[in-house]
């Protein structure tokens, strides 16, 4: 009995009792409702043995009789069977008070009742009651843990969508306080060890980091850590076998989304290195180098979306649509997990976004343009590179490999010279050209010509493996291997979202546009 109370809990004790009674055992409420039965989990159906007559009716009748008589126990013979009822001790029935509200141990056993069974049932009441109380506490603990996890996930979502003040307000009820600046760390956990790895992370940095279970990838933990806790990621990679860690640069708290993308790219590289730990260190965000011309272009592109007024109160508004676009661009089909919406809802929102912006969101070119515009909007204006002194107003021709986005030459509303601020002109800025050169440097060497061909082909095929493999004349696994090697060379994630394909498309487009202007 004691062993079952420690290891089997309520269900184990009830199964054991049913075997000792050669019948049926369960727990019923004071109104006769059966809560738990032998051979079933507490939430399982109360199914009596096939050879036991109408157990549930017998138990309900016995409970009514016990309640009416105010008895402490009840025994009733019904032909070939006997019903035994004992109230469980515990907080439901304090000493000296009415015991009618206490849950009851109910046993249906064949007649005659086995010798000593009543004594055995009286002895099992206390362990059974303690098991039920321990299980109730555990259920409450899990609900509290789930509520805290969902709260942290909500704060991370607010940070990722740029709603810093609301995130700080919600985070005020949790611990620790949100740091600023931060490093974002993505930990890929082995197997089902995410909870254990979260405990290791909390111990490694003394509880200073925000630890969030990723809503998109079931094996990922996201840590938002103070910049001083940079050694935590190394400690976690060293302490947890087969754990892979990617870490961002130091970023302001408002740029948590940027930090997450950097950490995710570093994670893709970390999978291929012996230490299983990589810190991001490369070119800055493109949104930081587009200048005021880039901000005007982004504003012109996004205005139809940001000024959208839904026809019905239940339809998504402009902010919700912008958040949907950002989530889908980052996580692709996994955005349903991130946003907690049905895939049909996501598809309907994306269709509306495409119609509002005049974009074909099935095209990588338009996806890259929208992604850049949203990132520019999320970047504070003062941190952008100042506008260059002069502008090249010559329109750039399209490129055969990298077609221009559908909106590229649409004049910007509200500007007399809006046509001068299309995407190609933004990409011709010297600061953007420098950014693009740094992005493409790993594949720009003569020995890396095949890598650039693979990259261009993959982007021209909209990031799809099948068409890429067919155009390269290799198998799909072969194409995947090439792109995996490119991930290590570029130090970016390509095959899993968030993918660097938008940045790479923009970098190639910027280089090709500048080259076309130079030769014209």
C-alpha positions in Angstrom: 0.0 0.0 0.0 2.8 2.4 0.9 4.8 1.6 -2.2 1.8 2.2 -4.4 1.0 5.5 -2.6 4.6 6.7 -3.5 4.8 5.3 -7.0 1.3 4.6 -8.4 -0.8 7.3 -6.8 -4.5 7.2 -6.7 -4.9 5.1 -9.8 -2.4 2.5 -8.6 -4.1 2.2 -5.2 -7.5 1.8 -6.7 -6.3 -0.9 -9.1 -4.8 -2.7 -6.1 -7.9 -2.4 -4.0 -10.1 -3.7 -6.9 -7.8 -6.7 -7.1 -7.9 -7.4 -3.4 -11.7 -7.0 -3.4 -12.1 -9.1 -6.6 -14.5 -6.4 -7.8 -14.6 -2.6 -8.4 -13.1 0.3 -6.6 -13.5 4.0 -7.2 -13.9 7.5 -5.6 -17.2 9.2 -5.7 -18.4 12.7 -4.8 -21.1 13.4 -2.2 -23.7 13.7 -5.0 -22.9 10.2 -6.3 -20.8 11.3 -9.2 -17.8 8.9 -9.8 -14.5 10.7 -10.0 -11.9 7.9 -10.3 -12.2 4.2 -10.9 -9.8 1.3 -10.9 -8.1 0.7 -14.2 -8.6 4.3 -15.4 -6.9 7.6 -15.0 -8.8 10.2 -13.0 -10.0 11.8 -16.2 -10.9 8.4 -17.8 -14.4 7.0 -18.2 -15.8 5.2 -15.1 -16.1 1.7 -16.8 -17.0 -1.1 -14.3 -16.1 -4.8 -15.0 -18.5 -6.6 -17.3 -19.5 -9.1 -14.6 -20.4 -6.4 -12.0 -24.1 -5.4 -12.1 -24.8 -1.6 -12.6 -22.0 -0.4 -10.3 -22.6 3.3 -10.9 -26.3 3.0 -9.9 -25.4 1.0 -6.7 -22.8 3.5 -5.7 -25.2 6.5 -6.3 -27.8 4.8 -4.1 -25.3 4.0 -1.4 -24.1 7.6 -1.3 -27.6 8.9 -1.0 -28.3 6.5 1.9 -25.1 7.5 3.7 -25.9 11.2 3.3 -29.4 10.8 4.6 -28.4 8.8 7.6 -25.4 11.0 8.4 -23.3 7.8 8.9 -19.5 7.7 8.8 -19.5 4.5 6.7 -22.0 2.5 4.8 -22.4 -1.1 3.8 -25.3 -2.5 1.7 -25.9 -6.0 0.4 -27.5 -6.3 -3.1 -28.0 -9.9 -4.0 -24.6 -11.3 -5.0 -22.6 -8.1 -4.2 -21.9 -5.8 -1.3 -21.4 -2.0 -1.6 -18.9 -0.5 0.9 -18.5 3.3 1.3 -15.9 5.2 3.5 -15.5 9.0 3.5 -11.9 10.1 2.8 -10.2 12.1 5.5 -8.5 15.4 4.7 -9.3 19.1 4.3 -12.7 18.2 2.8 -13.9 16.8 6.0 -12.3 18.5 9.1 -12.6 16.7 12.5 -15.9 17.5 14.2 -17.6 18.9 11.0 -20.1 17.4 8.6 -18.4 14.6 6.6 -21.1 14.5 4.0 -19.2 16.8 1.6 -16.0 14.5 1.7 -15.3 12.4 -1.3 -15.9 8.7 -0.7 -14.0 5.5 -1.3 -16.5 3.1 -2.9 -15.9 -0.6 -3.3 -18.3 -3.2 -4.9 -17.2 -6.7 -4.0 -18.9 -10.2 -4.4 -20.6 -11.7 -1.3 -19.5 -12.9 1.1 -17.1 -10.0 1.9 -13.6 -11.3 2.2 -12.3 -11.4 5.8 -10.4 -8.3 6.7 -11.4 -6.3 3.7 -13.3 -3.7 5.7 -10.2 -3.2 7.9 -8.0 -3.0 4.8 -10.2 -0.3 3.4 -10.1 1.7 6.6 -6.3 1.5 6.6 -6.0 2.7 2.9 -8.2 5.9 3.5 -5.3 8.1 4.7 -2.7 7.1 2.0 -5.5 7.5 -0.7 -6.5 10.9 0.6 -2.8 12.1 0.7 -2.3 10.8 -2.8 -5.3 12.8 -4.0 -4.1 16.0 -2.3 -0.6 15.6 -3.7 -2.1 15.1 -7.2 -4.3 18.2 -6.8 -1.2 20.2 -5.7 0.7 18.9 -8.7 -2.2 19.9 -11.1 -2.2 23.4 -9.6 1.6 23.7 -9.9 1.3 22.7 -13.6 -1.4 25.3 -14.2 0.8 27.9 -12.5 3.8 26.9 -14.6 1.7 27.0 -17.8 0.3 30.4 -16.9 3.8 31.7 -16.2 5.1 30.2 -19.5 2.3 31.7 -21.5 2.9 35.1 -19.8 6.6 35.0 -20.7 5.7 33.9 -24.2 3.3 36.9 -24.5 6.0 39.3 -23.3 8.4 37.9 -25.9 5.8 38.3 -28.6 5.3 41.9 -27.6 9.0 42.5 -27.8 9.3 40.8 -31.2 6.6 43.1 -32.6 8.1 46.2 -31.1 5.6 46.9 -28.4 8.2 47.7 -25.8 6.1 49.7 -23.3 3.3 47.1 -23.1 5.9 44.3 -22.8 7.5 46.0 -19.8 4.1 46.5 -18.2 3.2 42.9 -18.5 6.7 41.8 -17.4 6.3 43.8 -14.2 4.4 41.0 -12.6 7.1 38.5 -13.4 10.8 38.1 -12.5 13.4 39.1 -13.4 13.0 42.6 -14.8 13.6 42.9 -18.5 17.2 43.9 -19.1 18.4 46.5 -21.5 20.6 46.1 -23.6 20.3 42.4 -24.2 21.9 39.4 -25.9 19.3 36.9 -27.3 20.3 33.3 -27.0 18.6 30.4 -28.8 19.2 26.9 -27.2 18.3 23.8 -29.2 17.7 21.1 -26.6 18.2 17.3 -27.1 15.1 15.2 -27.1 12.4 16.1 -24.6 14.9 17.8 -22.2 13.7 21.4 -22.6 12.4 21.8 -19.0 15.7 20.4 -17.7 17.8 22.6 -19.9 15.7 25.6 -18.7 16.6 24.7 -15.1 20.3 24.5 -16.1 20.1 27.9 -17.8 18.5 29.5 -14.8 21.2 28.1 -12.5 24.0 29.0 -14.9 23.2 32.8 -14.9 21.7 33.1 -11.4 18.2 33.7 -12.7 19.1 37.0 -14.5 17.8 35.9 -17.9 14.3 35.8 -19.3 13.8 32.2 -20.3 11.0 31.5 -22.8 9.9 28.2 -24.3 9.8 28.8 -28.0 6.1 28.6 -29.3 7.3 27.6 -32.8 10.1 25.1 -32.3 9.4 22.4 -29.6 13.1 21.9 -28.8 14.1 25.5 -28.6 14.5 27.8 -25.6 14.9 31.5 -26.0 17.0 33.5 -23.5 16.9 37.3 -23.3 19.9 38.0 -21.1 21.6 41.1 -19.8 24.8 41.8 -21.8 26.9 41.0 -18.7 25.7 37.4 -18.8 27.5 36.5 -22.0 29.2 33.4 -20.4 25.9 31.7 -19.8 25.6 30.4 -23.3 29.0 28.7 -23.1 28.2 27.2 -19.8 25.0 25.7 -21.1 26.7 24.2 -24.2 29.3 22.7 -21.9 26.9 21.4 -19.3 24.2 19.8 -21.5 25.3 17.0 -23.8 24.1 17.5 -27.5 22.8 21.0 -26.7 23.4 23.6 -29.5 23.6 27.3 -28.7 23.4 30.4 -30.9 23.9 33.9 -29.5 23.2 37.4 -30.9 25.2 40.6 -30.7 24.4 43.1 -28.0 21.1 44.8 -29.1 18.8 47.3 -27.4 15.7 45.7 -25.8 13.6 47.3 -28.5 15.5 45.3 -31.1 14.8 41.9 -29.6 13.4 40.7 -32.9 16.8 41.5 -34.5 18.6 39.7 -31.7 16.5 36.6 -32.2 17.2 36.5 -35.9 20.9 36.8 -35.2 20.8 34.1 -32.6 18.9 31.8 -34.9 21.5 32.3 -37.7 24.3 31.6 -35.2 22.4 28.4 -34.2 22.5 27.1 -37.8 26.3 27.5 -37.8 26.7 26.0 -34.3 25.2 22.7 -35.4 28.2 22.2 -37.6 31.0 23.1 -35.2 32.5 20.8 -32.5 31.9 23.2 -29.6 28.1 23.5 -30.5 28.3 27.2 -29.6 28.5 30.2 -31.9 28.1 33.9 -31.4 26.8 36.1 -34.2 29.2 38.6 -35.7 28.7 40.0 -39.1 27.2 42.9 -41.1 24.6 45.1 -39.5 20.9 45.1 -40.2 20.0 46.4 -43.6 17.4 48.7 -41.9 20.3 50.6 -40.3 21.9 51.6 -43.5 18.9 52.6 -45.8 18.9 56.2 -44.7 15.9 58.6 -44.9 15.2 57.5 -48.5 14.7 54.0 -47.3 12.4 55.2 -44.6 10.3 57.1 -47.1 10.2 54.1 -49.4 9.1 51.8 -46.5 6.5 54.4 -45.4 5.1 54.6 -48.9 4.9 50.8 -49.3 3.3 50.2 -45.9 0.9 53.1 -45.8 -2.1 51.1 -47.3 -1.5 48.4 -44.6 -1.0 50.8 -41.7 -4.0 52.9 -42.5 -6.3 50.0 -43.2 -9.7 50.1 -41.3 -11.5 46.8 -41.0 -15.1 46.6 -42.2 -16.2 44.6 -39.1 -15.1 44.9 -35.5 -14.0 41.2 -35.5 -11.8 41.6 -38.5 -8.0 42.2 -37.9 -6.9 45.8 -37.8 -3.7 47.3 -39.2 -1.4 46.5 -36.3 -2.6 42.9 -36.2 -2.1 42.5 -39.9 1.4 44.0 -39.6 2.2 41.5 -36.8 0.8 38.7 -39.0 3.0 39.7 -41.9 6.2 39.9 -39.7 5.4 36.5 -38.1 4.8 34.8 -41.4 8.0 36.3 -43.0 10.0 35.1 -40.0 8.4 31.7 -39.4 6.6 30.7 -42.7 3.9 28.2 -42.0 5.0 27.9 -38.4 3.4 31.4 -37.9 0.2 29.6 -36.9 2.0 28.4 -33.7 3.5 31.8 -33.1 0.2 33.7 -33.6 -2.0 31.0 -32.2 -4.3 31.1 -35.2 -5.7 28.5 -37.6 -3.9 28.1 -41.0 -7.1 29.2 -42.8 -7.1 32.4 -40.7 -3.4 33.0 -41.6 -4.1 32.4 -45.3 -7.0 34.8 -45.3 -4.9 37.5 -43.6 -2.0 37.1 -46.0 -4.4 37.4 -49.0 -5.7 40.6 -47.5 -2.2 41.9 -46.9 -1.1 41.2 -50.5 -4.2 42.9 -51.8 -3.7 46.0 -49.6 0.0 46.4 -50.6 -0.3 45.3 -54.3 2.2 42.5 -53.7 2.4 38.9 -54.7 3.5 37.2 -51.5 4.2 34.0 -53.3 7.2 35.7 -54.9 10.5 35.9 -53.0 11.2 39.4 -54.4 8.0 40.8 -52.9 8.6 38.9 -49.6 12.1 40.4 -49.3 10.7 43.9 -50.0 8.0 43.6 -47.4 10.4 42.1 -44.8 12.8 45.1 -45.3 10.0 47.6 -45.0 8.7 46.1 -41.8 12.2 46.0 -40.3 12.8 49.7 -41.3 9.5 50.6 -39.6 10.6 48.7 -36.4 14.0 50.5 -36.3 14.1 53.9 -34.5 14.8 56.7 -37.1 17.8 58.3 -35.3 19.9 55.1 -35.5 19.6 54.9 -39.3 22.6 56.0 -41.3 22.2 59.6 -42.4 21.2 60.2 -46.0 23.9 60.3 -48.6 24.8 63.8 -49.9 23.8 62.9 -53.5 21.4 60.5 -55.1 21.5 58.7 -58.3 18.1 59.2 -59.9 18.8 57.0 -62.9 16.3 54.1 -62.7 18.0 50.7 -62.5 16.9 48.1 -65.1 15.6 44.7 -64.0 18.0 41.8 -63.8 17.3 38.4 -65.4 18.3 36.4 -62.4 16.7 38.7 -59.8 13.5 40.3 -61.0 12.5 43.5 -59.3 9.6 43.5 -56.8 6.2 44.3 -58.3 6.0 47.6 -56.4 9.6 48.8 -57.2 8.6 51.6 -59.6 5.4 52.7 -58.0 5.6 56.4 -56.9 5.5 57.0 -53.1 2.2 58.6 -52.0 2.7 62.0 -50.6 6.0 62.8 -52.4 6.3 64.7 -55.6 9.4 62.8 -56.5 8.2 59.5 -55.1 9.5 57.5 -58.2 13.0 58.4 -57.1 12.6 56.5 -53.9 11.9 53.0 -55.2 13.6 50.0 -53.8 16.4 50.0 -56.4 17.4 53.5 -55.6 17.5 52.6 -51.9 19.7 49.6 -52.7 22.1 51.9 -54.7 23.1 53.9 -51.6 26.8 53.5 -50.7 26.0 52.3 -47.2 23.7 49.6 -48.6 26.3 48.6 -51.1 28.9 48.2 -48.3 26.4 46.1 -46.4 25.7 43.9 -49.4 29.4 43.4 -50.1 29.9 42.2 -46.5 26.9 39.9 -46.8 28.2 38.3 -50.1 31.9 38.3 -49.3 32.0 34.6 -48.3 30.7 33.6 -51.7 32.3 36.3 -53.8 35.8 34.7 -53.9 36.7 33.0 -57.2 37.0 29.7 -55.5 33.4 30.1 -54.3 31.9 30.6 -57.7 29.9 27.4 -57.5 28.5 28.5 -54.1 27.2 31.7 -55.7 25.6 29.8 -58.5 23.9 27.6 -56.0 22.7 30.6 -54.0 21.4 32.5 -57.1 19.6 29.4 -58.4 18.0 28.8 -55.0 16.8 32.4 -54.8 15.6 32.4 -58.4 13.6 29.2 -57.6 11.8 31.1 -54.7 13.8 29.1 -52.1 12.3 25.8 -53.1 14.5 22.7 -53.0 12.9 20.7 -55.8 13.1 23.3 -58.6 16.6 24.3 -57.4 17.9 20.7 -57.6 16.3 20.3 -61.1 17.9 23.5 -62.4 21.3 22.5 -61.0 21.0 19.0 -62.4 21.5 17.3 -59.0 19.3 15.4 -56.6 17.2 17.1 -53.9 19.4 15.7 -51.1 22.4 17.0 -53.0 20.9 20.5 -53.2 20.1 20.3 -49.5 23.8 19.4 -48.7 25.0 22.3 -50.8 22.7 24.7 -49.0 23.8 23.3 -45.6 27.4 24.0 -46.5 26.4 27.5 -47.6 24.9 28.0 -44.1 28.3 27.4 -42.6 30.0 29.6 -45.1 27.6 32.5 -44.8 27.0 31.9 -41.1 23.3 32.2 -41.7 20.2 29.9 -41.6 18.9 29.2 -45.0 16.7 26.1 -44.8 14.8 26.7 -41.6 12.9 30.0 -40.8 13.9 32.6 -39.8 15.9 32.3 -43.0 18.5 34.8 -44.4 17.1 34.5 -47.9 15.5 37.9 -47.8 18.8 39.6 -46.9 20.7 37.6 -49.5 18.1 38.5 -52.2 18.5 42.2 -51.3 22.3 41.9 -51.2 22.4 40.3 -54.7 19.9 42.7 -56.0 21.9 45.7 -54.6 25.1 44.4 -56.2 23.5 43.6 -59.6 21.6 47.0 -59.7 24.8 48.9 -59.1 26.6 46.9 -61.7 23.9 47.5 -64.3 24.0 51.3 -63.6 27.9 51.3 -63.9 27.7 49.6 -67.3 24.9 51.7 -68.7 
